Amino acid sequence: MPDNTPIKFGTDGWRGVIAEDFTFENVRKAAAAIANYLLSAKDPEEAPAKGVCIGYDTRFASDRFARAVAEVLVATGIPVKLASHITPTPALSYGVRDLGTAGGVMITSSHNPYQWNGVKYKAFYGGSGKPSIMTAIESYLDKPLPKAAKPAEISEVDFLPSYVEAIRRFTDLDLIAKSGFKFAIDCMYGAGSGILAGIFKSIGVDYVEIRAEHDPLFPGINPEPIEPHVRALEETVVQHHCHAGLVTDGDADRIGAVDEHGNFVDAHKVYAVLLEWLLTRKKWPGDVTRAFNTTSMIDRICARYGRKLYEHGIGFKYVCDLMLEKNILIGGEESGGIGIARHLPERDGLLNALLIANVMAEENKTLGQLVQHLQDTYGEHQYGRIDLHIDDDLKNAAIARARAGVKEFAGMPVEHVETLDGIKFFLDNPEAKTKPNAAKTWLLLRASGTEPLLRIYAETCSKESVSKLLEAAREFAMTSLN
């Protein structure tokens, strides 16, 4: 693939395949667009003289790509604070706000397979660039870039100490230390390596850490905290008799978990556990947000406690946008990105992992017991997702067919359709009538705007119904060109 491949900033920056479209030439083009955006910015918070923080993860050549971005920026007179070593994305975001820079750039492809890398942009407030910012940056692609008479300087900075201190302050470490719970930590060969382990060690909490070595090939997995990639964590929890397993993705901004029986706890349940704890224990004010593909259990929790809920498109930049505009307590998305505004308008897998330990300690319950409490209180909610890596013709045909109107999936009649971000079918599931307070049944088809990928999501009241829906949707998609 040639270097002139269009660079497209998606829901959280631009990503591409290393040595195909993610090349040094294209990374420098992306950096030039960011520089041009800052040089033209009218907000004093984005004054170029305030500089830019740059971090990088464990992916192949991330440090060299970060250095290339830095060189482009300083050539225009924008000073750079460059990470002195591998850094989690939330630590970079915290550094942007803590140091008061105009913005930040993170070299990472987050949870994508090892072949990928990417450029994330973080705005001055310490979170994902708002949609308006990302659109503006994209508009500067391939525009001429002015050079300063005298280049600015690159200074190396360790972003970790102030960030780790911030997440330590945010949680009740004394309570966690007294709980007697044991945890398994899975770093997925990513940038979160050693951080949770270091905190637990410092307070005397028993833990087991796995996949903490840095390996840009992420052997055998994608660094995404979902099944099947968390199989090693599930086995570790059972083998070492842990009360929970905590896992972060490649750049440590997303979270997943495993209960004491080795069962995967998806991000929907993690979000619900944290939300109910914030509302019942902390009683902090504020509204709640969730992405279009996130569990409707959040709706039920908000209704119970009288909190306004905002539903938005898929991508954490929409959460961030609402946090900046309104009084938002917490926002989250299906992929494990959960942000608490009092900390940062940013998802933070490491903080959320600590908070899960905090909730367990305060409620004196294992993670499995916390999840069961949710199911008992709000009705059984089961969720699943499949990713179809198919060519664009088939992907687009499936979406067109879905838009044209569908009467049923897996024998379940379509009741109504919503199209906020993708095509979401609400279905009449006979099984739901046999269960008290059963979850709504929905199926969502959403095409990636940046890669040949169709994602299919489903939630309903049993694992069996989820499997039926996902398989029916898979067949629907794969036969859409017939």
N, C-alpha and C positions, 0 to 999 in steps of 0.2 A: 504494500500500500504506500503510495508516495507521500512525501512530507507535506504536500499542499492539501491534504485531507482537511475539510472544514473542521474547525474546533468549535464545539458546541458546549456551552455551560448548561448542564442539566439541573436537577433538583439541589445539588450541592457541589457545584463546580464542574470541571471537565475531567474525563478519564478516558484512557485509551490503552491499546495493546502495545507493550514495550517493543520498540524497534520497528513497529509498523506505523501507527499514527502517533504513539507517544514517543517522540524523538526529541533530541536536544533542540533541533530547529523549531519544532512546534511548541515545546515548553517555553522557549524564549519568546515566541509569538504571543503566547498566553501571558507571559510576564510583561511584555510590552503593552498589552491591552490594559493590564492592571495598573501599570505605571501611568499610562495616558489618562486613565480614569481618575487617579489620585491627583495628577497634575492639573486636571480641569475641575476638580471637586470644589464646590462653593461652601460646603459645611466646614467650619473651622475645626471640627473634630477630625476631619480627614486631611488636614494640612500636610502636605508632603514632608515638611521639615520635621514632623513628629516621628517619621520613620515607619518601618514595617517589620514585624516579627516573622521569621520564617522557620518552620519546623519540618521534620521528615520522619518517616516510619522505617520499618525493617525491610521494605521491598528492595528489589534489585536496583542499585544505583540511585536510591532515593537521596542520599547525601549529595551526590554529584548533581542531580537535577535541582536540588535546593540551592546549591552553590551557583548554578547557572541562572536561576531566578534572581538571586542576590546580585549577581554581576550586572544584569540588565537594569535593575532598579537603581543601584548606586551610580551607574553611568548617567542617569538622568538627574542626579543630585538628591535622590531619596535615600537616607541612611537606613541601614539594615541591621537588625539584631538577629543573628543566625544561630540556631540551636547548636550547642556544642556536642550534642549526642542525640541518639534516637529519642523521640518525644511523642507522647500520646496527643491526639488532636485536642482533647479538652484542656490539656496543660498549655498548649500553644494558644488556645482561645483565652484562657485565664491570663496568660502573659500579655496578650494584646490589651486587655482592659486594665490589668494591674500596672503595666508600664506606660499606659496612655498613648500607645502608638496609633497611627492613622488606620491601620489594618493589619492583617496577617495572611500569610500564605502557608498552606500545609501540603507537603508532597506525600500523598497517600492515595491508595485506591480502596481504602477501608476494608470491606468484606469481600471484594472481588477475588477471583482466582489469581494465582501468582503471576500470570502473564501480564496482568494489568498494573497500571499506575495512574496517578491522577494529580490534579491541582485543585485544592479546595481554597476558597477565599473566605476569610473571616473579617468582619467589619469592626470598626473601632469599639463597639459595645461588647465585643467578646462572643460573638455568635455568627451563624451563617449569614452571608450577605442576603439582604432582603431581595425579593424578586426584582424590584426596581434597580437595585445595585447590580445584580447579575446581568440584567438586560443591558444596562449601561456599559458594563465591562465588555460584554460581547460586541457591542456596537463599535468598540475601538480596535477590534481585531484587524490587522493589516493596515492600520493607519500609521503614518510616519511618526517616529518617536524622537523628540528633541533630546539632544545631549547637553549636559551641563558643562560649563567652562571648566569646572573642577569637580571630579567625581566625589560622591559622598563615601563614607567609610562603612566597612563591614566589621561589626564587633560580635564576637561569640558570646552567647549567653546560655546559662543553664536554667531552663524554665521550670524544672521539677521542684526545687525546694519550696518556693512560695505556693505552688499549686498543691503539693502534698499537704502542706500546713493548712491550706484552705479547706480541703476535704476532711482533714482530721477535725478541724474546728466545727464543721457542719454536722458531725455525727457524735453520738454519745459513746465514746470509746470505753469509758469506765464500765458502762452497762454491758457492752459487748464482752469485755474482759471477764466480767463476773458471771456471764451466762453459762459457761461451761460447754458451749457448742463448739464443734469441730467443723472446719470448712475445707473443701477441696477448691483449688483455684486453677483455672485453665486459662493460660495466656495466649493460646493458639499461635505461638511463635511470633507474637506481635509486640507492639510498642508498650503494652501494659505490663510487660515482664518485670517482676520483682517489686512492684509498687504495693499491691495489696498484701503480698507476703511480708514486705518490710514493715507495714503498719501493724499487721497481726503479730509479728515477732516482737515488735516494740512494746506491745501491751500484754504479751504472754498468752495469746490465743493459739490453740492447737490448729495446725493447718497442714495440707499437702499441696504442693504446687507442681503442676505438670506443664509440659510444652512451653517452658520459660526460655529456652534457648532461642536465639534469633536465627531464623532460617528463611531466606527469601523465597524458597520453593514451597513453604508450608506443606511439608510432605504428607501426602495422602488426604489432604482436606482443602476446602476453601476456608479462609479465616472468618467465617460467619457463624455466630453463636446459635445455630439451629441444627436439628438433625439432618443428615447423619453425622455432621462434622463434630458433634459433641459426644460421640460414642465413647471416646477415651475418658471423658469426664464422668459419664454415667457409670462406667466400670470402676473408676477410681473411688467414687463416693461409696459404692457398695463394698469394695475391697477394704477400704480404710475406715469403714463405719462412721462416715461423716453425716452431719445433720443437714447439710446443703452443699451444693456445688455452685460456684460462681464463675462465669465465663465472660470475657470481653473479646471483641473482634480485633482485626488487624491493627487498627489505630486507637482502640480502646474507648470509642465513644458509644458503642452499643453493648447491650447486656443480654445474656441469656442465663438460665439457671437449671439446676437439677435438684429434685427433692431427695430425701434421705433413703428412698427406695430405689434410686437410680432412674426415676422417671423424669423426662424432660419437662421443664416448666417454661412455656413460651413467653415471649415478651408481653403479650396481652395480660397474662396472669401476673407477671412481675409489675406491670403498670398498675393493675387493679389493687395489688397488695400495697404498693406505695401510696396510691391515692387514698384508699380507705384509712391508712395509718395517718396520713397528713390531716385528714378531715376529723378523725376521732381523737387522735392524740395531740397533734400540734395545734389543730384548730386555727391554722393560719387563714387569713382571708384570701379571696381571689377566685376567679373563674377557672375553667378547665378546657383544654383543647384535645382533640384527637383527630387523627388522619382518617380519611374516607375508608381505608382498609383495616381499621382497628376495631377491636371487639365492642359490641354493643353493651357489654357488661359495664363499661364506663358510663354509659347513659343511665343505667339503673342506679349506680352508686351516686351519681350527681343528683338524680331525682330524689333519692332518699335524703340527701343532706342539703337539698335546696341550693345547689351550685349551678350556675349557668354553664352550658356546654357549647363550645364552638367546634363545628365539624369543618375540616378544611382539606385541601388537596394533599397529595402524597409528597413528602419531602419536608425535612425539618425546617427549611427556610420559612415555611408557612407558620409553623409554631413560633419561630423567632419573631416574625412580623407581628403576630398577635401579642406576644409578650412585650413588644416595644410600644404597641398602641393602646393596650388595655391592661387592666389589673388581672394578670393571669398567675395562678398559683403553680400549675404544672401542665405540661403538654407532652404528648407522646405519639408514637407511630408504631406500626406493625413490626418494623425491622429491628426493634430493640433500642431505638432512640428515644430517650425520655429526658426531659429537661425540667429543672425546678428554678423558677425565676429568681428566687432569693440567692441562688448560687451564681448562675449564669444563664443567659438566654441561649443555651447550648445543651445538646445531649452529652451525657457524661456517664459512660459505662462503669468507670471506677467508683465514682461517687455513689451511683445507684447500687452497686454491689455492696459497698459499705452500709448503705441504708437498709438493704435487705437483712444484713446481719443485725442491724440496729432494731428493726421491726421484730425479728425473731426473739431478740433478747428482751425487748419491752413486753411483748405478748407472751413470752415463755412458751413458744410453740415452734416446732420444726417447720421447715418450708412447706412440706406436704400438708401439715395441719392447717397452715395459713391458707393454702389453696383450697383445701376442702371446706373451710369456713366460707370462702367466697362462693363456692358451688352450692353450698347448703343455703346461703342467704339470698343469693341473686339468681338461682336457677343454674342448671348445668349448661356451661358454654364450652364447646369443643371447636377447635380451629385447625385448619390445614392449608398448606400452600404448595403448589408445584410451579416450577419454572420450565417453560418450553423453549429451548434454544432452536428456533426455526427461522427460515429465511424470511425476509421482509414481505415477500409476496404472500406467503401463507399467513403470516402474522396479520397483515393488513386485510386479507380476505376474511379471517376469523372475526376481526373487529367489525368489518362491514356487515357480515352476516348477523352478528349480534345486534347491531344497530337497527337492522332491518326488521327485527321483531322475532322473538322466540316465545313459544307457548309453554314449554316445560323443560326441565332437566331432571334426569333420573326418575321420571314419573311424577315429579312435583310441579304442579302448575305455577306459572309465574303470576304473582299478584300485582306487582308494580316494579318499575325500573327507575333507577337514579343514575345520573351521568356527570356527577361533579368531577370525577377524575377516573376515567375508565367507564365500564358499563356494569352496573351492580343490579343483579336480579334478586328481588325478595320473593321467596317461594313459600307455598303452602305445603308444609311437611306434615304428613299424617302422624308421624311419630311424636311430634311436639304436643299433640293433643293428649298423649298418654302420660305426660310428665308434668309435675307441678312447676309453674313459673318457667317454662322452657324458654331457651334462648330463641331469638328470632333466627330464621333460616335465610342466609343470603349467600350469593355467589358473585364474585367480581372478576371480570376480565379486564386486564390493563396491559397495553402494549408499551414497551420501552420506547422512548423517543430517541435514544442514543445507541441502541444495539439491537441485533436481531433476536428479540426475546419477548415472549408473551408470558406474563405472570397470571396465575389463576389462584384466587383466594376463596375460602369458604368457611362459614361458621354456622353451627347449628347445635342441636341438643345431644348429639352422641357422636362418638368417633366413627361408628359405622355409617351414619348419614353423611359425615364429612367425606369419607372415602368414596361413597357412591357419587356424590356431587362432583368431586374432583375428577374422577374417572369419566363421568359423563361429559364434563367440560373439556377434558383432554380429547376425547373422541370427536366432539363438536369442532374443536379447533383444527385437528389434524385432517379432517375431511372437508374443510371449508372451501377447498379448491376443486373438489370433485363435481 
